[in-house]
Amino acid sequence: MPSGQHTKAGSGRKVIPMSEKITKGTFRPERQKKIPLPDERLPVAPSYLTNEERQVFRLFVKRISSITVASMSHTEIIAKLAIREVEIRRLSKFLNKNGYNYEQKGIISRGKGENRVQEVVVLAIRTRPEVRQRHEAMKHFHSLCLEFGLTASSLGRVAAKEKKSKDDNEFADF
């Protein structure tokens, strides 16, 4: 490996999409794993989702269906995607209203006996725990988006639907 270039441990070779292999002429069907076909029915929002999460669930089913196959076998993962999206919205709304930091206050006593005075002072300015919660939710949300090709960089890694051309239409000649 040339000096100055480092790779992540265990990253391995980049997986080349099947469509690219077919285009290059390097596709070898005997090496292809037998992947079970997903259920053709569209996923239905699970009953444990809130109304807002169900709306987001339906939105993601629509988006995933336009890119690749949204299947009944993907229901739980799409539900997690919807839950995380709503969680990010709620945390963002809270942080926009309350700010990203808070003041940690304490009581300081000065003097002795009858001359003793107590006052409230700011001891430190701290980051709200909601900032970290939102960050974790965003990381998880992003990883779930990658699974379905919902990011620009991951779109090429999923088996995208092919647009129907005029040649695919059996009535095109009429």
C-alpha positions, 0 to 999 in steps of 0.5 A: 500500500502506498505511503499516506493511504490508510484503510479501515480495518475490516472494510474489505473490498467495495461491493460492486452492484450487479447492474454494473457487473452486467454492464461491464460483462463481469457478472458471473451468475454461478457466483450469485447468492440465491436471494429470496424475493421479498413479499410483493405486498406493501408494508402496513404500519404496525399498531404500536406506532403513533399517528404521526409515526404512521404518517411518516411510515406511509411517506417512507413506504411511498419513497422506498417504493419509487426507488426499490421494492417496499415489501411486507418483509421490511415492515419493522425496519421502516417502522424504526425509520419512522420512529427515529424520524419523529424522534428527531423532529421532536428533539429538534423542536425542543432544542429550538424552543429551549436552546442547546445549553442550560445553566447549572445553578447552585447556592453559595453561602457567604458570611457567618451567623446573622450576617450569613447571605445565600445567593444563587449563582451560575456554576456552569453552562452545560449542553442539554442531554437532548443534543446527544439524544438527537445526534444518536437518533440522526446517526441511526436514522442515517444508517437505516436510510442507507439500507433502502438507498434513501441517500444520494451515495447509497442509491447505487448500492440497492437494487433499484427498480428499472424504469419501464421502456417502450420495449417492455410494453407488449402493446407498443407495436399497436 
